[in-house]
Amino acid sequence: MHGQTSGSSHIDSPSIDESLQRVLRSAHFKDALQLQTLLKYIVENSILGHDDALKERIIGIKVFGRKPDYDTAIDPIVRSRVGLLRKRLEQYYESDEVENSEIQIVIPHGSYRPTFVLHPDAGGGSAEIPVAGNPKAESHHNLKEHPEPQPDSSSIRRPGPRRSRAARRRMWVLAAVATCVVLAAAWLIGIQRAPKSELDLFWQPLLATKRPVVIYIGAARGVYFPRVWAPVVPPGEEALPLKDWNVPPPAKDQVLTGKDLAIDNVNFTGVGEAKADARLAELLATHGISFSLRSGPSLAFEDLRGSPAILLGAFTNFWNLDLNSDLPFFYDRSMQIRERGGQARTWSLALEGGASPAEDYAVVSRIFNPKTGSPEITLAGMTTCGTGAAAEFVTNPAQLKKLADIPRDALEHKNIEIVLHAHYVDCTPTSMDIVAVRFW
């Protein structure tokens, strides 16, 4: 920011608050609730002179719900979100919404303390002014009063008319090294500017945390089996390896009661969830992200708090139903997918016991869950086949290209929820289509 710096003038807190509210109401911030909270926090604590509150760890705890002992080197949530905040602020101040704004909020690189730049008139000069009543902010904003001294031209040592052979050799070596550095830098910049794929954008929030990801399957409910295991074994084959567990069917007119059957709520995992596990594990391992596979009813909420998570299954996954019941698309008590607001659509499936479905619906979501304070992906089919199809959708670059119509910034940074419709042969999807999508 160009202009003279003043150490005698001050910006009062109400003026800064008014400018802050303009920023928060702008199109660049009105739907970014997390960035709103972060910006309000650092501006308000800067005005109050709370230096300790503007440290990375404290911001992570107060704004993003991290544990007090979390490792900032492993979890760069604060650095990544402040970087995004800088970008949004720059976009806002370059837009038409900023017309006639007298105060600009700037977050210098390498600092979490904002700078408040005063523009006395809409098109004239500018000056960085300290906040009234905050001497700490004043000393921070007066850094530019002491520019770096320029070297005296009389003290610069100039080479003689001729250089020695060794000097010329050093010069060529240095030139070669400099050229390599420039080429390497250009190559790296080219990589960074290369457009990200839809897969990169969709998975960015989870992969950026660099924390172990919890993959939770839940547990199938209501799996019945005979209390007395009595497989049919042909005579003479008792000692051969088990290849097929043949249980005799009930006799004609036989009535089974609770004494004949037992139920297992814990130990069974659907084939779709098993396929999803394999796909997700491969994707995370490719990106160098460690993960923990969890199943059954023993996963405590504390294990999800502060940890990125992938929740598999709908009716079999308690935490999915509990944590995501307020999303735009949700499972209702009649086991349908229902749309909250909008067109109030519903999607249902006629299921036949024991039959592999020819089609299914599934809900896919990628959100920053305020209840856990971490990014979360849910893959929830009406049947286990739908859950497996959802996992294939989010791990297959060709399938994720179907999200190309969603703005790239929304696909990378906003919450997103999708309803999929899939067709199958033997629980293997042959086609998948998006029938509804929301992002916010």
Secondary structure as GFF3:
##gff-version 3
##sequence-region A 1 440
A	DSSP	alpha_helix	13	25	.	.	.	ID=ss1
A	DSSP	alpha_helix	33	48	.	.	.	ID=ss2
A	DSSP	three_ten_helix	52	54	.	.	.	ID=ss3
A	DSSP	alpha_helix	56	64	.	.	.	ID=ss4
A	DSSP	alpha_helix	77	93	.	.	.	ID=ss5
A	DSSP	three_ten_helix	96	98	.	.	.	ID=ss6
A	DSSP	beta_strand	103	106	.	.	.	ID=ss7
A	DSSP	beta_strand	115	118	.	.	.	ID=ss8
A	DSSP	beta_strand	127	128	.	.	.	ID=ss9
A	DSSP	alpha_helix	135	141	.	.	.	ID=ss10
A	DSSP	three_ten_helix	142	145	.	.	.	ID=ss11
A	DSSP	three_ten_helix	153	155	.	.	.	ID=ss12
A	DSSP	alpha_helix	165	193	.	.	.	ID=ss13
A	DSSP	alpha_helix	198	207	.	.	.	ID=ss14
A	DSSP	beta_strand	213	216	.	.	.	ID=ss15
A	DSSP	beta_strand	223	226	.	.	.	ID=ss16
A	DSSP	beta_strand	261	264	.	.	.	ID=ss17
A	DSSP	alpha_helix	271	286	.	.	.	ID=ss18
A	DSSP	beta_strand	291	294	.	.	.	ID=ss19
A	DSSP	alpha_helix	301	304	.	.	.	ID=ss20
A	DSSP	beta_strand	309	312	.	.	.	ID=ss21
A	DSSP	alpha_helix	318	323	.	.	.	ID=ss22
A	DSSP	beta_strand	329	331	.	.	.	ID=ss23
A	DSSP	beta_strand	337	339	.	.	.	ID=ss24
A	DSSP	beta_strand	346	347	.	.	.	ID=ss25
A	DSSP	beta_strand	359	369	.	.	.	ID=ss26
A	DSSP	beta_strand	374	381	.	.	.	ID=ss27
A	DSSP	alpha_helix	384	395	.	.	.	ID=ss28
A	DSSP	alpha_helix	397	400	.	.	.	ID=ss29
A	DSSP	three_ten_helix	401	403	.	.	.	ID=ss30
A	DSSP	alpha_helix	408	413	.	.	.	ID=ss31
A	DSSP	beta_strand	416	425	.	.	.	ID=ss32
A	DSSP	beta_strand	428	439	.	.	.	ID=ss33
###
